[in-house]
Amino acid sequence: MSRYWSEVARGLMPYVPGEQPKLANLVKLNTNENPYGPSAKVLEALRAEAIDSLRLYPDPNSDQLRAAIASFHGVDATQVFVGNGSDEVLAHAFLALLKHDQAILFPDISYSFYPVYCGLYQIDYREIALTESFEIRVDDYLIPNGGIIFPNPNAPTGRLLVLSEIERLLNANTESVVVVDEAYIDFGGESAVSLVARYPQLLVVHTLSKSHSLAGLRVGYAIGQASLIEALGRVKDSFNSYPLDRFAQAGATAAMRDRAWFDETCGKVIATRTRLIQAMAAMGFEVLPSAANFVFARHPQHDGAALATALRERSIIVRHFKKPVRINPFLRITVGTDAQCDALLAALDGILA
C-alpha cells in the first residue's frame, strides 16, 4: 500500500512513545505519569459533564479553561492557547512560529519529538550538544537561528536551566521565537511564565499530564504575548477548530482551580524523588540532579539495557534509550509512590548483589 503514500509520509521517522504495557501488577515507572490520581474535583466535573449536552459541539475557544489557566498563572486569558496535550500545542508552534529560512536550535539530547516535527513540517534544525555534565549552555545558542526550543527541566536528563539564564538567552535572542517546554517545571523549577510580559518572543508550553495527573485527558497549553497566541490560533483553526472535547475542558478547568491538591501532590513527588536519589546514590548509581518527576541514572558496573531487562523480569518497567550512544548507560525512572520506589530499590539491590 505504500505506493499510495505521499513523499512526506515516506520520509517521516515517527516518534515512538513510551511503552504502555497491558500486563497487570506491574510497577510502571517508564512514562512519567503522576503516581497519584487526579483531584476529586476533576472527577466530579467529569461526572457532571456526562449529560445530554454531549450531542453539542464543545466551546471552540475553551474560554472557561483559558480563564482558569490565566488565573492560575496570573496572566490574561488572551495570552493563553490550549490544545490536545502539549504535543499538539508544540506541533502548532513548530508550524506557526519556528518554520523559517534559518535552522532552529534544540539540544542534542532532548525530547525526541522535536526532530519529528521538523521532518513533518520540513524545518531545518541544528542540534546543540549538552555539556559533559548534560547541561544546556546558553552561550552555545547565541548564534543566528530561526528559533530555539528546549524542555526545562530537560528530558530525559531532568536537569534545570535557571530562570536567570533563560532571561539572558532572551535578551540576546530577540529576532526569533524561544519556546520553553515546561512539561516538568512544577516538580522543582521556576516557570518562565513570569518573563512573558517583558519578552514578546517567548512562548511557554505546559501540560496537565504530569503535575495535574491528567495524561488520559490530553490537555496542554501555551502562554505568550497575544501576537504569538494569534499565530497558534491561525494554525489551529486551519486544522481542527474544536480541539478539546467537553470532558477535557471540564476536567482541566477543575484541575486548574484546585491549587491545594496540586501543591500537595507535587510536594509528595518531590519528597519521594529526594529519597529515591539518596538511596540510589548509596547503591553506587550516578544520578543527575533532577527538577522533574523522574531521575536519570547509571551504574558504573552495569549496562543500562541489562538493568532495564533485569527490572522487567521483576515486573518493574523503566525507560532505556538506545540512542544517542552517550545516554545508552542511563535509565530514566519515573518517581512513583513511596511503595513503588521501595519495590524498585529492593529489586535493584537484588540485581546489583
N, C-alpha and C positions, 0 to 999 in steps of 0.2 A: 504493500500500500504506500510505501514511501515515495513512489513515483509521483504521487499527487501532492507531495509536500512543497511548500514554498522554500526559497533559498534561505529565508530567515530561519524557518524551522529546522532545516538541515544543519545549519551552523550553530545551533544553540547547544550549550552544555548546561542542562538544568541543575538547579540547586537540589541537593539531597538532604531532606530534613532528618532530624534525629529519629531513631527507631521508636516506634510505638508498639511494643511487644504485646501480643494477645494472651500470653500466659498469665495465669493467676499467681498470687502470692509472691510476686517479685518485689524487691526493693528497687524502685525505679529512680535512678539518680543520673539520668542521661540527657534530659531535655530542659532543665532549669525551670520546671513548673514549681509553683509555690506549694509547699507541703501542707498548707492549711487551706481549708475550704473558704469560699467567698463569704463576705458579710451576710448575716441573716437578713439584712435589709435588701440585699440583692435578690435573694431567693423569694422574699415577699413581693418584690416588684415584678419578678418574672411570673409568679403565680397570678398576680393581678392583671397581667397583660394577656393571659390566655382567655380572651373573650371574643365576642362576635366581631370586634373591630379588626381582627386579623384579616378579614376579607378586603380591607382597605390598604392602600399603599402607605408606607411609613413616611414620616416627615423627611423630605429630601435634603433639608438643611440641618437636621438633627439639632434644632435650636435649643431644646432643653438640655441636651447633653453638652453642647458647646458652652452654654451658660454655666453649667456645673463645673466644667473643666476650667473655665475662666475664673470662677470664684475660687476654686482650689488653688490656682497659681497666682491670683491677684493680677490678672490681665483682663483685657476687654474681649468679649466674645468675637468681635471682628478679627481678632488675632489668632483664632483657633480654627483648625481644619481637622476633620475626623474621617476615618476610613476603616475598612475591614482589616483590622490588625495593622501594626506598624509596617509590615511588609508592603501592604498596598499603599500606604502613605509614602513610604520610601520610593516605591515604583513611580508614583506620580511626581515625586521630587526629582528623580533622575530625568524624566522626560520634560518637566516644566522648567527646571532650574539648572540642570547640570549638563544639558546637551548643547555644547558649543564647539567652536573650531579647535580650541586647545584641549589637551588631555586633562581629565580630572585626576585628583590625587587621593589615595587612601592607603592605609598601612598594608604591608605585605602579609602580615598575619592579622586577620581581622574577620569580620562577618563575611562568609563565603558567598552570600547573595549579591554582594556589590559587583563582582565581575560578571555575574549572570545578568543583572540589569543592563550592564554595559553591552553585553552581547545582544540582548533583546532589542535595545534601542540604538545599537551601533554607535556607541560613545567610546572615544579613545580614553584610555586611562593609563596611569603610571602608578605602580606600587612603590611605596616608600618604606624602606626597611626599618623595622623596630631596632632599638639599641640592643646591645648584648644582654641587657637585663630586661628585654622585652617591653621597653617603654616607648611611647610616642615622643619624638623630639621635635618641638615646634620649628626650630631653625631649619630643619630639613624640608619644610613645607613653604618656605619663603622664596618660592620660585614662580615664574609665570605658570598659570593654570586656568582651566575652565571651570573650576570648582573644587572644593575639598569636602570630604565626608569621612567620618570616623566614629566608631562607637566609644562612648565614655560612661562607665568603665569599658575598656576594650574587651572584645570577645574573640577568641576564647581565653585570653590571658587573665582578665579580671583587673588589670592594672588601671589606675585612675590618673587622668590628666587634670591637675588642679585648675580651678577657675581662673586664677591669675594668668596661667599660661594660655588658656583659651582666649582670654581678652587680649593678650599680647599678639596672638595669631590674628585676631580680628582687626586690630589696629594696623597691622602690617599688610593684611589681605583685604583690601576694600573694593576691588574690581570684580570679584566673583563671589558666589554664594558659599558659605560654610555651613554644612549640615552636621549637627551634633546628634548622634543617635543614642539617646539616653534610656535604652531598654532596662538597664540595671542600676540607674543612678540612685534609686530610693534605698539601696542597701549600703550606703556609705559615702556618697558623694554629694557635692553641692551643685544643683542644677544650673545650667546656663540660661534658663528662662529669665533669670534676673538681669541678663545682659540684653535681652531682646529690644527693650525700649531705646537703647543707645546705639544699636548696630543694625541697620536696615538689611545687611547681607546675611544675617544669622537666622537659621531655621533649626528649631529644637524638636526632636521627634521622641514621642513616648509611646508606651504600650500599656494596656491594662492586663496583659497576660501574666506578668511576673508579680509585681508588688500588690496587685489587686485581685489575684487568683482567678482571672477570667480568661485563661487561654482558650477555653472552649467557646467563648462568645465572639472572639475575633474583633477586637476594638483597639484602634490605635489613633493617635492624634499628633498634630504638629502645631507649634506655636511660633509665630514670627510676625513681622510687621505686615500691615494689610496688603501691600503690593505683592509680597511672596504668597500670601494666602489666596489672593485673587488668581495668581498663576496656577496654583494647585487646583482651585475650583474649575478653572477653564479646562484642564485636562480631565478632571473627574466627570464633569458634565458632558464631555465628549466621549466618555467611556461607559459610565454607569451612574445615572442621575439619582438612583435610590440605593446607595451603597450599604447602609446599615438598616437591618430589619427592626421591627418593633421590639423584639426581645432584647436585641443588642443595645438599642438606645435606652430602654427602660433599666436593664441591669447595670449598664455602665454609668448611667446617671446616678443610680442609688449608690454605687460603689464610690463615686467621686464625692458624694455627700457624707459618707461615713468615715470621717477623718480619724476617729478614735480607733476603729477596727484596723485601719491602715497603719497607724502608728504602732499599735500593739503587735501586729503580725510582722512588720518589718523588724521591730525590736527583737522578736523571737528568733528570726532568721539570723540576724547579726550576732546574737549571743551564741547560737549554735555554731555558726561559722568560726567564731573565735576559738571555741573549744575544739572543733574539728582540726583547725590548723595547728594548734598546740599539740594535739595528740599525734597527728601525722608527722610533725617535725620530730617528735620524740622517737618515732619509729625509723627515722633516718631519711624521710622524704624532704626534698626541696619543694617548698610551697611558695608560689609567688604571692606577694601582697595582693589581697583581693578586696575590692569595694563592691562586689557583686554577690548574687545568691549562689555562687559556685566557687570552687577552688581549682587551681591549675597546678598540678603537682607531678613530680617524677622522683623515682628512686634510683640512686646511682648504681645499684647492683641488679636492677630488674628491668627488663624490657617492658615498655608501655603496653604493647599489644598483648603480651603474655599475661600481664597483670589483669588486663580487661577480660581476657578469656577465663582466667582463674576465678575472677569475681563472678562472672556469668555462671560458672559451674556451681557457684554457691548462691545462685538466684539473686545476684546483685548486678544491676546494669548501670555502667558508666559510659562516658563518651571517649573514644580514642580516635585521633585524627592521623591518618597515614601520611597526609601531605599538609603543608610542606615538611620536608625532612627535618627541619630544625625543631619542630614540635613533636616529632614522632615518639620520643620517650615519655611524653606527658599524658596524663589523664585529666579530663575535665569532669569534675564531680559536683553535682548539684547538692546544695545544702538541704538536707531533708529535715525531718523531725529529729529530736534527740534520740528516739528509739531507732530510727533508720540509720542515723550516723553511728550509733553504738554497734549495730549489726555490721556496718561497713568496717569499722575499726576492728571488730573481732575477726572478721574474715581476712582482713589484711594481716593481722597478727599471725593468723594461721598460715597464710601463704608465705609470708616472709620467714617464718620459722622453718 
